[in-house]
Amino acid sequence: MMTMERIRIGFSHGKYRISTRTQNPKVEEGIACALKELARGKEIDVSREKQEGVYGRRLAKDLQKSCNERINKVYAQLDADRGDAFLLKFNVIL
């Protein structure tokens, strides 16, 4: 719910790009779902850049899993113990 509200506020200010860094596939899935709902009918471009060791350590005790196996396979590439993460960029194309 918080993700949805933050995106709604951004849209109200004319902001249609979202960037975040994460080790958690649920974060990517949550943003993607919120954007699909709020940007009905608009194309959404997503890019994912692997950043090795950016956090310097694992951020969560347990690795999170998404309901989406495709996303889980992508996140399995990260070495969370080293602090790897993905820089995610979402762009709503108007």
C-alpha positions in Angstrom: 0.0 0.0 0.0 2.8 2.4 0.8 4.4 1.7 -2.6 1.1 2.5 -4.4 0.7 5.8 -2.4 4.3 6.9 -3.1 3.9 6.2 -6.9 0.5 8.0 -6.9 2.1 11.1 -5.3 5.0 11.0 -7.8 2.5 10.8 -10.7 0.6 13.8 -9.3 3.9 15.8 -9.6 4.6 14.6 -13.1 7.2 12.1 -12.2 7.1 8.9 -14.2 10.5 7.4 -13.5 11.3 5.3 -10.4 14.7 4.1 -9.4 15.7 1.9 -6.4 18.3 -0.5 -5.4 17.4 -3.9 -3.8 18.4 -7.4 -3.0 14.7 -8.3 -2.6 12.7 -9.6 -5.6 9.5 -8.7 -3.7 10.5 -5.0 -4.0 10.7 -5.3 -7.8 7.5 -7.2 -8.0 5.6 -4.7 -5.7 6.7 -1.7 -7.7 5.9 -3.4 -11.1 2.4 -4.4 -9.8 1.7 -0.9 -8.5 2.8 0.7 -11.7 0.6 -1.6 -13.8 -2.4 -0.6 -11.8 -1.7 3.1 -11.7 -0.4 3.5 -15.3 -3.2 1.6 -16.9 -2.6 1.1 -20.6 0.8 2.8 -20.6 4.0 0.9 -21.5 6.4 0.4 -18.7 10.1 0.0 -19.4 12.1 -1.8 -16.7 15.9 -2.0 -16.6 18.0 -4.0 -14.0 21.7 -3.4 -13.5 23.6 -5.7 -11.2 25.8 -3.9 -8.7 28.4 -6.1 -7.1 29.2 -5.6 -3.4 27.3 -2.2 -3.2 25.9 -3.0 0.2 29.0 -4.8 1.5 26.8 -7.4 3.2 23.5 -9.2 3.2 20.7 -6.9 4.3 18.2 -9.5 5.4 18.7 -12.6 7.5 16.7 -14.7 5.0 16.7 -14.3 1.2 13.3 -13.2 0.1 11.3 -15.0 -2.6 8.8 -13.5 -5.0 5.7 -15.4 -6.2 7.2 -14.9 -9.7 9.7 -17.7 -10.5 11.2 -15.7 -13.4 12.1 -12.9 -11.0 13.4 -15.4 -8.4 15.8 -16.9 -11.0 17.2 -13.4 -11.8 17.8 -12.6 -8.1 19.5 -16.0 -7.6 22.4 -14.4 -9.6 23.1 -12.1 -6.7 25.7 -12.9 -4.1 23.8 -11.3 -1.2 26.5 -12.1 1.3 28.9 -9.9 -0.7 26.3 -7.2 -0.8 25.2 -7.5 -4.4 22.0 -5.8 -5.4 20.1 -4.7 -8.5 19.6 -1.0 -9.5 16.1 -1.0 -10.9 14.8 1.7 -13.2 11.1 1.9 -14.1 10.0 4.3 -16.8 6.3 4.9 -17.6 6.2 5.8 -21.3 3.4 8.3 -21.8 
